[in-house]
Each structure stands twice: as structure tokens, then as C-alpha cells.
Amino acid sequence: MAAARGIGNNGAPVSPRAETARGEARPQVRPTTEGWKQKLGPDGRPVLQFAEQKRGKPPVHLADLTLEQRVARVTELGLPGFRARQLSNHYFTHYTSDPEAMTDLPAAVRDELVAGMLPPLLTEVRRLRTDKGDTIKFLWKLHDGALVESVLMRYPGRITLCVSSQAGCGMACPFCATGQAGLTRNMSTAEIIDQVVQANAAIAAGELGGKKRGETTPERVSNIVFMGMGEPLANYTRVVDALRTMVEPQPHGLGMSARHITVSTVGLVPAILKLAEEKIPVTFALSLHAPDDQLRDELIPVNSKWKVDEALDAARTYFEATGRRVSIEYALIKDMNDHAWRADLLAHKLNERGRGWVHVNPIPLNPTPGSIWTSSEPAVMREFVRRIEAAGIPTTLRDTRGKEIDGACGQLAAADDD
């Protein structure tokens, strides 16, 4: 079966059995949950959850509204429409919802206006830092008690925020801490945006370490990755609205570059194709993690709906529609998906769809002693990368952050929920 084969030097498929005969094969570890059980359907497959639980909606916030709606809302509160721009400026440029800081608003109506337009959305439960202080993990409580996380990271030349788009996740991936409890609900547009605003406030207060000595230039989040809790494309409308607000120039939005925003998905093909039509040139990342359907069916349960080739075809369509090079995310897991023949098969499948359209990001999984979910050996990772690069595909082994602060999204929320 082609999906379970590697590619030989002459371009012909090579089966794992043939590799074993050459002494090249290693053990095949099968994906399985540890410490929890996936909910299975009558067909024995993990249950995918796309519908959120019915819960009270979060309060409507300025960041949920279009520019026209903001003016209308302020007018409803009995104030002139230009106050909407002032509020937007405080929130999106100065990263504050504190009425005391808004001295350009009439003192008599300041509290009422802020309460009506900028209601609190995220309550900080816990904040963890790495020893160097260049990574901060936030645990937030939403209005209904749901917990979500975001991670702020300083790198040379950029500050990246990993944001959540759902409370929980319904994709049932066996390696994912977020998926253990299933999907609680979608986050609102403003709840997504508020993670960025709160992070910018922390940066402005000097709480993110690692800044160069003597550097005085004001800083803020420069890069966003939708790789926190949840499947972004399962919360499609709110995520796209958040993207539009992120790229909207200040003071009406965050004024960020779309090219510095990455939306990641496990492969919801119809939503990928829809995103390609939005004409928002964000970076698109496909969390593939296996090039063969046999393994990916177990590793990424949504593969039972949209197979590897369908997901890669959709990713290629995104590139053609936007001109933006696609990222393939690939967590390297010891003896599970890091075999040499899988590197060859991945390269073959990508090159079948053309050259220059894709970049591969292998990711060392955070090591967990005694678990099947642990990082590949360094020599194995180097060989995996070498084979993909030898096929002419740009490949970057991603730096991992936050191991000492439960850096994988879902770990902190799960611990606090116990």
C-alpha cells in the first residue's frame, strides 16, 4: 500500500519490510493515550467534537465589533461616536482597559463607558516564567470558569505569542494534553484578541526578560502563532475576525503584519480552502506529523475524514491562492514517526506537488521519561532533517521553549483543573 511505504533512491516505493531486510528499520511504536482514554464511537474510532457545549456567551467587547458597530454601541450609551476611536486607541495602542488611564474621556461617564465597551474577559490565574525570564506562560480563566493558556516568548529579533482559540479541543489527538477533556467551547473574537493585548501590557511593564541592555525602543508582540489550545479552523468565523482585527491598523486594530501571523490546523480541509479565499496573507501551517495514512489515522484522528493527500492538496491550494509558503509541522516522536522511510515519503509527497511552495518544521517533542511520547534521538532527528533537505525542501528544526514550565499547551490548565 503506497501510504505505508518509503521512497527508494530511484524514486520507487520501498516498504518498511524491505528496510528491515537491509537492517535499517527501527521499532514501530503505536500511538496510544497514557493516563486517559479517548472517547470512541461505534466504529471504534476516536470521537471528533466540532460542536461546542452550550454555555453562557462572554460579554460583548469592543474587539468583537466592527468599526461601525463600535460607533453605534457608543452612541447607544448616549455619547458621541468619536469616543469609540478614543476607546480603541487606549485598548489597541496603549493596551489598557483601566478607566483611570483614559483621561481624555469625560470623568462623569468614564467608568460606565469602559464597563459597557471593555468588559473584563481574561482573569489571570497563574503566571510561570523560565529561569531566564524570556518565556512567560499565562493561565487565564474566562467568564464561565473555562481555562485557557497563552505563551509569550522572546527570540532574537522578535517576540512571539502562542494564543489559544478554544477552551479545550475536540480533535482527540492522543498526544495532546488539551484534548483529554474534549471541547468546552469556542473562544470569542475578543477573548482571542485580549490574549495579545494582555501580553503587550506585560511587555510594556518590563515583565518579559531577555531584552538587550540599553535597548529603549518600545516593544510589543511581533509574531502570533495559533498553536495554543484548540483547533483554530474549528472556530473559523471568530478566528478569521480576530485575524482581521490583528492586521487592522492602529488605533482600530493591533496593526500587525499578516506575514507574522501563523494559523495552524490538523487538517480541516474545507476550512483550509475557505481560508485561502479570505485573502489575508497569514502563514499557514499544517500539523501533519505523519506522511502515511496508516499512522496518521491513529496519531491525528481527523485523518479519518480528510486523508494526508487531501490535506496536502489543500495546503498547496493555499499557497497558490496567497503566494505564502506553507509550513509543515512535524513533531518528531521516538520510534513512532521518525523513521527514515517516513522522511523520504514526506519529501516525495511534497515534491509531487511542486517545488518552492513549502517549508518543513520538525519539532522535537518535549521529553517525558518513561513515556512513549518522547523526543527522537538527536542522531535520528539529524538524519530525518538531512533526508528532507537532500530532496531540496527547506527544513528548520524548531527551537522548543518552556519545558520547565509545562510549556506544552494544555498541561497547565489540566493541572489546575485536577
C-alpha positions as CSV (number, residue, x, y, z in Angstrom):
1,M,0.0,0.0,0.0
2,A,1.6,3.3,-1.1
3,A,0.7,5.2,2.1
4,A,2.8,2.8,4.1
5,R,6.0,2.9,2.0
6,G,9.1,4.9,1.8
7,I,10.8,6.1,-1.4
8,G,13.9,4.4,-2.8
9,N,16.9,6.1,-4.5
10,N,15.3,5.6,-7.9
11,G,12.0,7.1,-6.8
12,A,10.3,3.7,-6.4
13,P,8.5,2.9,-3.2
14,V,10.3,0.9,-0.5
15,S,8.3,-0.9,2.1
16,P,9.2,-1.0,5.8
17,R,9.7,-4.8,5.4
18,A,12.4,-4.2,2.7
19,E,14.1,-1.7,5.0
20,T,14.1,-4.3,7.8
21,A,15.8,-6.7,5.4
22,R,18.5,-4.1,4.9
23,G,18.8,-3.7,8.7
24,E,17.6,-0.1,8.6
25,A,14.3,-0.3,10.3
26,R,13.6,0.5,13.9
27,P,10.7,-0.5,16.2
28,Q,7.3,0.9,15.3
29,V,5.6,2.4,18.4
30,R,1.9,2.8,18.0
31,P,0.1,5.9,19.3
32,T,-1.9,5.4,22.5
33,T,-3.1,7.6,25.3
34,E,-1.4,7.5,28.7
35,G,-3.4,8.2,31.8
36,W,-6.6,8.8,30.0
37,K,-8.8,7.2,27.4
38,Q,-10.2,8.6,24.2
39,K,-13.9,8.5,23.7
40,L,-14.6,6.0,20.9
41,G,-17.6,5.9,18.6
42,P,-19.5,2.7,17.4
43,D,-16.9,2.3,14.7
44,G,-14.1,2.1,17.2
45,R,-12.6,5.4,16.1
46,P,-12.0,8.4,18.4
47,V,-15.0,10.7,18.5
48,L,-14.3,14.1,16.9
49,Q,-16.1,17.0,18.6
50,F,-16.9,20.0,16.4
51,A,-20.0,21.4,18.3
52,E,-19.2,23.3,21.5
53,Q,-21.1,22.7,24.7
54,K,-23.9,25.1,25.4
55,R,-22.7,27.7,27.9
56,G,-23.3,31.4,28.6
57,K,-21.7,33.7,26.0
58,P,-19.0,36.1,27.1
59,P,-19.9,39.8,27.3
60,V,-19.7,41.7,24.0
61,H,-16.5,43.6,23.9
62,L,-15.2,46.4,21.6
63,A,-12.9,43.8,19.9
64,D,-15.9,41.8,18.9
65,L,-17.3,44.7,16.9
66,T,-16.6,46.3,13.5
67,L,-15.7,49.9,13.4
68,E,-19.3,50.9,12.5
69,Q,-20.7,48.7,15.3
70,R,-18.3,50.3,17.8
71,V,-19.6,53.8,16.9
72,A,-23.2,52.6,17.1
73,R,-22.6,51.0,20.5
74,V,-21.1,54.2,21.9
75,T,-24.0,56.2,20.5
76,E,-26.4,53.8,22.3
77,L,-24.7,54.7,25.5
78,G,-25.5,58.4,24.9
79,L,-22.1,59.6,23.8
80,P,-20.7,60.9,20.5
81,G,-19.3,58.4,18.1
82,F,-15.8,59.7,18.2
83,R,-15.5,58.2,21.7
84,A,-15.2,54.8,20.0
85,R,-11.9,55.8,18.4
86,Q,-10.6,57.0,21.7
87,L,-11.5,53.7,23.4
88,S,-9.9,51.8,20.5
89,N,-6.8,53.8,20.9
90,H,-6.5,53.0,24.6
91,Y,-7.1,49.3,24.1
92,F,-5.2,48.6,20.9
93,T,-2.4,51.1,21.2
94,H,-1.8,51.5,25.0
95,Y,-3.1,48.1,25.9
96,T,-5.3,49.2,28.8
97,S,-8.8,48.8,29.9
98,D,-8.3,50.9,33.1
99,P,-10.7,53.9,33.1
100,E,-8.3,55.9,35.3
101,A,-5.8,55.9,32.5
102,M,-8.3,57.3,30.0
103,T,-8.1,61.0,30.9
104,D,-9.3,62.1,27.5
105,L,-12.8,60.7,28.3
106,P,-15.3,62.7,30.4
107,A,-14.8,61.7,34.1
108,A,-18.5,61.5,34.7
109,V,-19.1,58.8,32.2
110,R,-15.7,57.1,32.0
111,D,-16.5,54.1,34.2
112,E,-19.8,53.4,32.6
113,L,-18.4,53.7,29.1
114,V,-15.4,51.4,29.8
115,A,-17.7,48.9,31.6
116,G,-20.0,48.8,28.5
117,M,-17.3,48.6,25.9
118,L,-14.3,46.9,27.5
119,P,-15.7,44.4,30.0
120,P,-13.1,42.1,31.6
121,L,-12.6,38.9,29.6
122,L,-9.5,37.1,30.9
123,T,-8.7,36.8,34.6
124,E,-5.1,35.7,35.3
125,V,-5.0,32.6,37.4
126,R,-1.3,31.8,37.2
127,R,1.9,33.0,35.5
128,L,5.0,30.9,35.1
129,R,8.4,32.1,33.9
130,T,11.5,30.3,32.7
131,D,14.7,31.0,34.7
132,K,15.9,33.4,32.0
133,G,12.6,35.2,32.1
134,D,12.4,35.1,28.3
135,T,9.3,32.9,28.3
136,I,6.1,33.5,30.2
137,K,3.1,31.1,30.3
138,F,-0.2,32.6,31.3
139,L,-3.2,30.6,32.6
140,W,-6.4,32.5,32.1
141,K,-9.9,32.0,33.5
142,L,-12.8,33.0,31.2
143,H,-16.1,34.4,32.4
144,D,-17.7,31.0,32.7
145,G,-14.7,29.4,34.5
146,A,-13.2,27.7,31.5
147,L,-9.3,27.8,31.5
148,V,-7.1,28.7,28.6
149,E,-3.4,29.3,28.1
150,S,-1.1,31.6,26.1
151,V,2.7,31.6,26.0
152,L,4.9,34.7,25.4
153,M,8.4,34.1,24.1
154,R,11.3,36.3,23.3
155,Y,13.6,35.3,20.4
156,P,16.4,37.2,18.7
157,G,14.7,39.9,16.7
158,R,11.1,39.0,17.6
159,I,8.6,38.5,20.3
160,T,6.1,35.6,19.7
161,L,2.8,34.9,21.4
162,C,1.2,31.5,21.2
163,V,-2.6,32.0,21.5
164,S,-5.5,29.7,22.2
165,S,-8.6,29.7,20.1
166,Q,-10.8,27.3,22.0
167,A,-11.3,26.2,25.6
168,G,-10.3,22.5,25.2
169,C,-10.2,20.8,21.9
170,G,-12.4,18.3,20.1
171,M,-9.8,16.7,17.8
172,A,-8.9,13.9,20.2
173,C,-5.2,13.6,19.4
174,P,-3.8,11.0,21.8
175,F,-0.6,13.0,22.5
176,C,-2.3,16.3,23.3
177,A,-2.9,17.4,26.9
178,T,-5.7,19.8,25.7
179,G,-7.7,17.1,24.0
180,Q,-8.1,15.0,27.2
181,A,-11.2,16.8,28.3
182,G,-12.6,17.4,24.9
183,L,-14.0,20.7,23.6
184,T,-15.6,23.0,26.2
185,R,-16.4,26.0,23.9
186,N,-15.1,28.3,21.2
187,M,-13.4,31.4,22.3
188,S,-14.9,34.7,21.2
189,T,-13.0,37.1,18.9
190,A,-12.3,39.4,21.8
191,E,-11.1,36.7,24.0
192,I,-8.6,35.7,21.4
193,I,-7.5,39.4,20.9
194,D,-7.3,40.0,24.6
195,Q,-4.5,37.5,24.9
196,V,-2.4,39.7,22.7
197,V,-3.4,42.9,24.5
198,Q,-2.6,41.4,27.9
199,A,0.8,40.2,26.6
200,N,1.6,43.6,25.2
201,A,0.7,45.1,28.6
202,A,3.1,42.7,30.3
203,I,5.9,43.6,27.8
204,A,5.3,47.3,28.3
205,A,5.6,46.8,32.1
206,G,9.0,45.2,31.6
207,E,7.9,41.8,32.6
208,L,9.5,39.8,29.7
209,G,13.2,39.2,30.3
210,G,15.9,38.9,27.8
211,K,15.9,42.5,26.5
212,K,19.3,43.7,25.4
213,R,21.0,46.1,27.8
214,G,20.5,49.7,26.8
215,E,17.6,48.9,24.4
216,T,14.9,51.6,24.8
217,T,12.7,51.1,21.8
218,P,9.1,50.3,22.8
219,E,8.3,46.6,22.3
220,R,5.2,44.6,21.6
221,V,4.2,41.2,20.3
222,S,5.5,41.0,16.7
223,N,4.5,37.4,15.9
224,I,1.4,35.4,16.6
225,V,1.1,31.6,16.3
226,F,-2.3,30.0,16.7
227,M,-0.8,26.9,18.2
228,G,-2.2,27.1,21.7
229,M,-5.3,25.3,23.0
230,G,-7.9,24.3,20.4
231,E,-8.2,23.8,16.7
232,P,-8.3,27.3,15.1
233,L,-10.2,26.3,12.0
234,A,-12.9,24.6,14.1
235,N,-13.6,28.1,15.4
236,Y,-13.4,29.5,11.9
237,T,-15.5,32.7,12.0
238,R,-14.2,34.1,15.2
239,V,-10.6,33.2,14.3
240,V,-10.9,35.0,11.0
241,D,-12.5,38.0,12.6
242,A,-9.5,38.0,15.1
243,L,-7.1,37.9,12.2
244,R,-8.7,40.9,10.6
245,T,-8.5,42.8,13.9
246,M,-4.9,41.9,14.3
247,V,-3.9,43.3,10.9
248,E,-6.2,46.4,11.1
249,P,-4.0,49.5,11.5
250,Q,-3.9,51.1,14.9
251,P,-5.9,52.6,16.6
252,H,-8.7,50.5,15.2
253,G,-6.8,47.2,15.5
254,L,-3.4,45.9,16.5
255,G,-1.6,46.9,13.4
256,M,0.3,43.7,12.9
257,S,1.8,42.2,9.8
258,A,-0.3,39.3,8.4
259,R,3.0,37.6,7.4
260,H,4.0,37.4,11.0
261,I,0.8,35.5,12.0
262,T,0.7,31.7,11.7
263,V,-2.6,29.7,11.7
264,S,-2.1,26.0,12.4
265,T,-4.5,23.2,11.8
266,V,-4.5,19.4,12.0
267,G,-6.1,19.3,8.6
268,L,-9.7,20.5,8.3
269,V,-9.7,20.6,4.5
270,P,-12.9,22.6,3.8
271,A,-11.8,25.3,6.2
272,I,-8.3,25.4,4.7
273,L,-9.8,26.0,1.3
274,K,-12.1,28.7,2.7
275,L,-9.2,30.4,4.5
276,A,-7.3,30.5,1.1
277,E,-10.2,32.6,-0.2
278,E,-10.1,35.2,2.6
279,K,-7.1,37.0,1.1
280,I,-5.5,37.5,4.5
281,P,-1.9,36.6,3.7
282,V,-1.1,34.9,7.0
283,T,1.3,32.0,7.2
284,F,-0.5,28.7,7.1
285,A,0.9,25.6,9.0
286,L,-0.3,22.1,8.6
287,S,0.3,19.9,11.6
288,L,1.0,16.7,9.7
289,H,3.2,14.5,12.0
290,A,3.0,11.5,9.7
291,P,3.1,11.2,5.9
292,D,1.3,7.8,5.8
293,D,-2.5,7.4,6.4
294,Q,-1.9,4.2,8.4
295,L,-0.1,6.0,11.2
296,R,-1.8,9.4,10.9
297,D,-5.2,7.8,11.3
298,E,-4.1,6.9,14.8
299,L,-2.0,10.0,15.5
300,I,-4.3,12.6,14.2
301,P,-7.9,11.2,14.3
302,V,-9.3,13.9,11.9
303,N,-7.3,12.0,9.3
304,S,-10.2,9.6,9.2
305,K,-12.2,12.4,7.5
306,W,-9.5,14.0,5.3
307,K,-6.5,11.9,4.4
308,V,-2.9,13.0,4.1
309,D,-3.1,13.7,0.3
310,E,-6.3,15.7,0.7
311,A,-4.7,17.9,3.4
312,L,-1.5,18.4,1.3
313,D,-3.6,19.3,-1.8
314,A,-5.5,21.9,0.3
315,A,-2.2,23.3,1.6
316,R,-0.9,23.6,-1.9
317,T,-4.1,25.4,-2.9
318,Y,-3.5,27.8,0.0
319,F,0.0,28.6,-1.5
320,E,-1.4,29.1,-4.9
321,A,-4.1,31.5,-3.7
322,T,-1.9,33.6,-1.4
323,G,1.7,33.1,-2.6
324,R,2.6,32.4,1.0
325,R,4.9,29.4,1.6
326,V,3.2,26.7,3.7
327,S,4.8,25.3,6.8
328,I,4.6,21.5,7.6
329,E,4.7,20.9,11.3
330,Y,6.1,17.5,12.2
331,A,6.6,16.5,15.9
332,L,9.5,14.0,16.0
333,I,8.4,11.2,18.3
334,K,10.9,8.4,19.1
335,D,10.3,5.2,17.1
336,M,6.8,6.4,16.2
337,N,7.0,8.7,13.2
338,D,10.8,9.4,12.9
339,H,11.8,6.6,10.6
340,A,14.0,7.3,7.6
341,W,11.5,6.0,5.2
342,R,8.9,8.4,6.5
343,A,11.2,11.3,5.9
344,D,11.6,10.1,2.3
345,L,7.9,9.6,1.9
346,L,7.2,13.1,3.2
347,A,9.7,14.6,0.9
348,H,8.2,12.6,-2.1
349,K,4.7,13.8,-1.3
350,L,5.7,17.4,-1.0
351,N,7.8,17.4,-4.2
352,E,5.0,15.7,-6.1
353,R,3.1,18.9,-5.6
354,G,5.9,21.2,-6.9
355,R,8.9,23.0,-5.6
356,G,9.3,26.1,-3.6
357,W,5.9,26.1,-2.0
358,V,6.6,24.5,1.3
359,H,8.9,24.5,4.3
360,V,9.2,21.7,6.9
361,N,9.4,22.4,10.6
362,P,10.4,19.2,12.5
363,I,9.7,19.7,16.2
364,P,11.5,17.8,19.0
365,L,8.7,16.6,21.3
366,N,9.2,17.6,24.9
367,P,10.9,14.5,26.5
368,T,8.8,12.6,29.1
369,P,10.7,9.9,31.0
370,G,9.1,6.5,30.7
371,S,6.5,7.6,28.1
372,I,6.1,6.6,24.5
373,W,5.6,10.3,23.8
374,T,9.2,11.3,23.9
375,S,11.6,13.1,21.6
376,S,13.6,11.3,18.9
377,E,17.3,10.7,19.5
378,P,19.5,13.6,18.2
379,A,21.1,11.4,15.5
380,V,17.7,10.3,14.3
381,M,16.5,13.9,14.1
382,R,19.6,14.9,12.1
383,E,19.1,12.1,9.7
384,F,15.4,12.9,9.3
385,V,16.2,16.6,8.5
386,R,19.1,15.6,6.2
387,R,16.8,13.4,4.0
388,I,14.2,16.1,3.6
389,E,16.9,18.7,2.8
390,A,18.5,16.3,0.3
391,A,15.2,16.3,-1.5
392,G,15.6,20.1,-2.0
393,I,13.0,21.1,0.7
394,P,13.9,23.9,3.2
395,T,13.8,22.4,6.7
396,T,14.3,24.0,10.1
397,L,14.5,22.1,13.3
398,R,12.4,24.2,15.6
399,D,13.6,25.5,18.9
400,T,11.4,24.4,21.8
401,R,10.6,26.6,24.8
402,G,9.1,26.3,28.2
403,K,9.9,22.7,29.2
404,E,10.4,23.6,32.8
405,I,7.0,25.5,33.0
406,D,4.8,22.8,31.4
407,G,5.3,24.5,28.1
408,A,3.0,22.2,26.0
409,C,-0.4,23.9,25.8
410,G,-3.0,22.2,28.0
411,Q,-0.6,21.0,30.6
412,L,-1.1,23.9,33.0
413,A,-4.8,24.0,32.6
414,A,-5.1,20.3,33.2
415,A,-3.1,20.5,36.3
416,D,-5.2,23.4,37.7
417,D,-8.4,21.6,36.9
418,D,-7.4,18.5,38.8
